[in-house]
C-alpha cells in the first residue's frame, strides 16, 4: 500500500490550523476581550498594552485619575482572577517618569521602614517631606486592605506605584516598647 503524500500533508496542515486557530480564538475571546472590557469600565485607568501567554497575563495601565485608582484596582484584580485560568497576573503602571522615579528610589527606605513596622500613618508625613524637599506639586497616598498606593506629580510628570501591605516572604518586623 502506498501512502499519498499530498493528502497526508494537507491533513496535517488542516489539523494544525484547527488546533492553533482554536487556541488563538479561545485566547482572544475567553481571556483578552473580557480583560479589555473590565479595564475599559475603569474610570481611573486606561489599558496601554495587554500580553497573554501560556503562563502569565501582563497588563500595562496608564493611570488617569490617581485619586480613584485605589478603589478600582481591587475590583480589577477580582474580575481578572477567574478569567486568568490560573495564569500569573502582572499589572504594570506606565506612569513612571524617570525624575520622579529617582525621587522615589532615594526615599524608598523611609516608606519601606514604615510599612515593615506597620506604621502606615507615617507615610503621608514622609510624602509631605518629599513634596517640600523635591518641589513636587502633589505627593499623595491611599491604602486599602492589601495595598498602599503612592502618587507623585511635578507638572505633567507622574509616578504611581502600588505596594503590597503584606510581605511576600512572611517576615515581619514589629516594634517592642
Order of alpha helices (4+ residues) and beta strands (2+ residues): alpha-alpha-beta-beta-alpha-beta-alpha-alpha-beta-beta-beta
